[in-house]
């Protein structure tokens, strides 16, 4: 039995972790805590639909968490995780952090983009970037997982096979991504519905989105040299779901069928990535509330560009589902455990 703690239960990703983990017979949720929780609360008062679980949400207490858990999920805002990670790691706990605090290997880059001083930078080197399909071997022995961002997951899994097989150039990569409103967190969703009618709009345009250094870091690792991208994120009027279109210049002549075969071979045995057949394009409706990511592939022969379209649920494969997938790998379980039907 794996004893699990979730810190940040009142946020979207905390609730999604609860939805997934509460169904498992090999997991016992022993500690639920909210960052700002100052008093003991019944979980049913926060989420009435989980009344049958008979759980409580505690004030954040590191000693309790250390004594009653084997693995701790941190579903906290950025710049908060490094306040608790050192104590948890020193206590021998496995930690899966869903914030950006340990994703970026250069702490000065993190501080520039997030505008705060990184007080846990000595732990960055030991953090494994938790992109399950790419870093599975490293995740197996990790103590600290830096769970990827939602946008980066669609982009990196969508582009990795093309890059690693030398199909595309590192220059001129353009990415257009669309996210359901839950990607901005509960405060962002509240603001969205209070200030505007449901609509689609771009935001943080012109190289301003905080996921850019994370995406560029991982793409640079794949290419083996520095990469700069053009990235435009957008909000679409739906609760959850994400679609990314990735445009890359081809480095060689290749057919769509050859690329698709290459992608299928790359993800062979990786249950949660589905590469579609030629002529088919992915749809968000096929992946909502699942841990699956779908990929569709086209070639624009006129411009010599490979176009990869990837879709996922931003709260599941883009966050909490992938975090549970990483937990499975860390504990030597099939990575699909508890995730195929959620």
C-alpha positions in Angstrom: 0.0 0.0 0.0 1.4 3.4 -1.1 0.7 6.1 1.4 0.0 9.4 -0.5 0.0 13.0 0.6 -1.5 15.8 -1.6 -0.5 19.3 -0.7 -2.6 21.9 -2.5 -5.9 19.9 -2.5 -8.0 23.0 -3.2 -6.6 23.7 -6.6 -7.6 22.1 -9.9 -4.6 19.7 -10.1 -5.0 18.7 -6.4 -8.7 17.8 -7.1 -7.7 15.9 -10.2 -5.1 13.9 -8.2 -7.9 13.1 -5.7 -10.2 12.0 -8.5 -7.6 9.6 -9.9 -6.0 8.2 -6.7 -9.1 7.7 -4.7 -10.2 4.9 -7.0 -7.1 2.8 -6.4 -7.0 -0.1 -4.0 -3.2 0.0 -3.8 -3.1 3.6 -2.6 -4.1 5.1 0.7 -4.5 8.9 0.8 -3.2 9.7 4.2 -2.7 13.4 4.2 -4.6 16.2 2.4 -3.5 19.8 3.0 -4.1 23.2 1.5 -1.4 25.8 1.4 -3.6 28.4 3.0 -5.6 26.0 5.2 -5.5 27.3 8.8 -7.9 24.9 10.3 -9.0 21.3 10.0 -11.8 20.8 7.5 -13.9 17.9 6.3 -13.1 17.1 2.7 -16.9 17.0 2.0 -17.1 20.7 2.8 -14.6 21.4 0.0 -15.8 18.8 -2.5 -19.2 17.4 -1.5 -19.0 14.7 -4.2 -16.1 13.1 -2.3 -18.1 12.8 1.0 -17.9 9.0 0.9 -14.1 9.1 1.2 -14.4 10.4 4.8 -11.2 12.4 4.6 -10.1 15.6 6.2 -8.0 18.5 4.9 -5.3 19.5 7.4 -3.4 22.7 7.9 0.0 22.3 6.3 2.2 20.4 8.8 5.5 19.0 7.5 6.0 16.7 10.5 2.6 15.0 9.9 3.4 14.7 6.2 6.8 13.1 6.9 5.4 10.6 9.3 2.3 9.5 7.4 3.4 9.4 3.7 5.6 7.5 1.2 5.1 9.9 -1.6 4.0 13.5 -1.6 2.4 15.4 -4.5 2.9 19.2 -4.5 0.0 20.8 -6.3 1.1 24.3 -5.2 1.6 27.6 -7.0 5.0 28.4 -8.4 7.6 29.6 -6.0 6.1 27.7 -3.1 7.4 24.2 -3.5 11.0 24.9 -2.7 9.8 26.0 0.8 8.8 22.4 1.6 10.9 20.1 -0.7 14.1 20.1 1.3 12.4 18.9 4.5 10.5 16.1 2.6 13.6 14.9 0.7 15.7 14.9 3.9 13.0 12.7 5.5 13.4 10.2 2.6 10.1 10.9 0.9 9.5 10.7 -2.8 8.3 14.1 -4.1 6.4 14.9 -7.3 6.2 18.6 -7.8 3.6 19.9 -10.2 4.9 23.5 -10.2 7.7 24.9 -12.3 10.1 25.2 -9.3 12.5 22.4 -10.3 11.9 22.1 -14.0 14.4 24.7 -15.2 18.0 23.6 -14.7 19.5 27.0 -14.7 18.2 28.8 -11.5 19.1 32.2 -12.9 16.8 31.5 -15.9 14.0 30.5 -13.4 14.5 33.7 -11.4 14.3 35.8 -14.5 11.1 34.3 -15.8 9.3 33.8 -12.5 10.5 37.0 -10.7 11.5 35.3 -7.4 14.7 34.2 -5.7 15.0 30.4 -5.9 15.8 29.2 -2.4 16.1 25.5 -3.2 18.5 25.7 -6.1 20.8 23.0 -4.6 18.1 20.4 -5.3 17.6 21.3 -9.0 20.4 19.1 -10.2 18.8 16.0 -8.6 15.3 16.7 -9.9 14.2 14.6 -12.9 12.1 16.2 -15.5 9.0 14.0 -15.4 8.1 13.6 -19.1 7.2 10.0 -18.6 7.7 8.7 -22.2 11.1 10.3 -22.6 12.8 10.0 -19.2 11.3 6.8 -17.9 14.7 5.3 -16.9 15.7 8.4 -15.0 12.3 8.5 -13.3 12.6 5.0 -11.9 15.3 6.0 -9.4 14.3 9.6 -8.8 13.5 11.1 -5.4 12.3 14.4 -6.8 10.2 14.7 -10.0 9.7 18.0 -11.7 6.4 17.3 -13.4 6.2 19.0 -16.8 3.9 21.9 -17.6 0.8 21.2 -19.7 1.8 23.2 -22.8 5.3 21.6 -22.8 3.9 18.1 -22.6 1.9 18.5 -25.8 4.8 20.2 -27.6 7.7 17.9 -26.5 5.8 14.6 -27.0 4.6 16.0 -30.4 8.1 16.9 -31.6 10.5 14.4 -30.0 10.3 11.7 -32.6 10.9 14.1 -35.5 13.8 15.7 -33.7 15.5 12.5 -32.5 15.2 11.0 -36.0 16.8 14.0 -37.6 13.7 14.9 -39.6 13.5 18.6 -38.8 15.7 21.7 -38.4 16.2 23.4 -35.1 15.6 26.9 -36.5 12.2 28.5 -37.1 10.0 26.3 -34.9 6.6 27.9 -34.5 4.1 26.6 -31.9 0.4 27.6 -31.6 -1.3 26.2 -28.5 -4.8 26.4 -27.2 -5.9 25.6 -23.6 -9.2 25.3 -21.8 -9.7 27.9 -19.1 -8.8 25.5 -16.2 -5.2 25.9 -17.3 -5.1 29.3 -15.6 -6.1 27.9 -12.2 -9.2 28.7 -10.1 -8.5 32.4 -9.8 -7.9 32.7 -13.5 -11.1 30.9 -14.3 -13.1 33.1 -11.9 -11.5 36.2 -13.5 -12.2 34.9 -17.0 -15.9 34.4 -16.4 -16.4 37.6 -14.4 -14.7 39.9 -16.9 -15.7 38.6 -20.3 -18.2 36.4 -22.1 -16.8 33.0 -23.1 -14.4 33.7 -25.9 -11.1 32.7 -27.5 -8.1 35.0 -27.1 -4.4 34.9 -27.2 -2.3 36.0 -24.2 1.3 36.6 -23.2 2.2 37.0 -26.9 5.7 37.8 -28.2 7.8 35.5 -26.1 6.4 36.3 -22.7 4.9 33.0 -21.5 6.7 31.3 -18.6 6.7 27.9 -20.3 9.0 29.1 -23.0 12.3 28.4 -21.1 11.1 25.0 -20.1 10.2 24.1 -23.7 13.4 25.6 -25.1 15.5 23.7 -22.5 14.1 20.4 -23.5 14.1 21.0 -27.2 17.7 22.1 -26.9 18.5 18.8 -25.1 16.9 16.9 -28.0 18.7 18.8 -30.7 22.0 19.0 -28.8 22.3 22.7 -29.4 20.4 25.9 -28.3 16.9 26.3 -29.7 14.7 29.4 -29.8 11.0 29.1 -30.5 8.1 31.3 -31.4 5.2 30.3 -29.0 1.7 31.8 -28.9 -0.7 30.4 -26.2 -4.4 31.0 -26.4 -7.4 30.4 -24.2 -10.5 28.7 -25.6 -14.0 28.6 -24.1 -14.0 25.1 -22.7 -13.2 23.9 -19.2 -10.4 21.5 -20.0 -8.4 20.3 -22.9 -5.4 21.4 -24.9 -4.4 21.4 -28.6 -0.9 22.3 -29.9 0.1 22.9 -33.5 3.8 22.5 -34.0 5.4 23.8 -37.3 8.9 22.6 -38.1 11.0 22.9 -41.2 11.9 19.5 -42.7 15.6 18.7 -43.0 15.0 15.9 -45.6 12.5 14.7 -48.1 10.0 12.4 -46.4 6.4 11.3 -46.9 3.6 11.6 -44.3 3.4 7.8 -44.1 7.1 7.5 -43.3 6.8 10.1 -40.6 3.8 8.4 -39.0 5.5 5.0 -39.1 8.5 6.6 -37.4 6.3 8.2 -34.7 4.5 4.9 -34.1 7.8 3.1 -33.7 9.1 5.8 -31.3 6.1 5.4 -29.0 5.7 1.6 -29.4 4.7 0.2 -26.0 3.9 3.6 -24.6 0.3 3.2 -23.9 -0.7 6.8 -23.4 0.5 8.3 -26.7 -1.7 7.5 -29.7 -0.3 8.3 -33.1 -3.2 8.5 -35.6 -3.2 7.1 -39.1 -2.6 9.2 -42.2 -5.5 11.6 -42.9 -6.8 11.6 -39.4 -6.4 14.6 -37.0 -6.8 14.5 -33.2 -9.7 16.0 -31.3 -9.8 17.2 -27.7 -13.1 15.4 -27.1 -11.2 12.1 -27.5 -8.9 12.7 -24.6 -10.8 14.8 -22.0 -10.6 13.2 -18.5 -8.1 10.6 -19.7 -4.3 10.3 -19.5 -4.0 9.9 -23.3 -2.3 12.2 -25.7 -3.1 12.0 -29.4 -0.9 13.0 -32.3 -1.8 13.8 -35.9 0.8 14.5 -38.6 0.7 16.4 -41.9 3.2 17.8 -44.3 2.8 21.1 -46.1 4.8 20.4 -49.3 4.4 23.9 -50.5 6.3 25.3 -47.5 8.3 22.2 -46.7 7.0 22.1 -43.1 6.1 19.2 -40.9 2.9 20.0 -39.0 2.3 18.0 -35.8 -1.0 18.4 -33.9 -1.2 17.0 -30.4 -4.1 17.1 -28.0 -4.5 16.2 -24.3 -6.5 17.0 -21.2 -4.5 19.8 -19.6 -5.4 18.6 -16.1 -4.7 14.9 -16.6 -1.9 14.1 -19.0 -0.9 17.7 -18.8 -0.6 17.6 -15.0 -2.1 15.2 -12.5 -2.4 12.1 -14.7 1.2 12.4 -15.7 2.2 12.9 -12.1 0.5 9.6 -11.2 2.1 7.9 -14.2 5.5 9.1 -12.8 4.5 7.7 -9.3 3.8 4.4 -10.9 7.3 4.3 -12.5 9.0 5.4 -9.3 7.4 2.5 -7.4 8.1 -0.1 -10.0 4.4 -0.5 -11.0 3.1 -0.6 -14.6 2.9 3.0 -15.6 -0.7 2.5 -16.7 -1.8 1.4 -13.2 -5.0 3.2 -12.3 -4.9 5.4 -15.3 -6.5 3.5 -18.2 -10.0 4.1 -17.0 -10.4 7.2 -14.9 
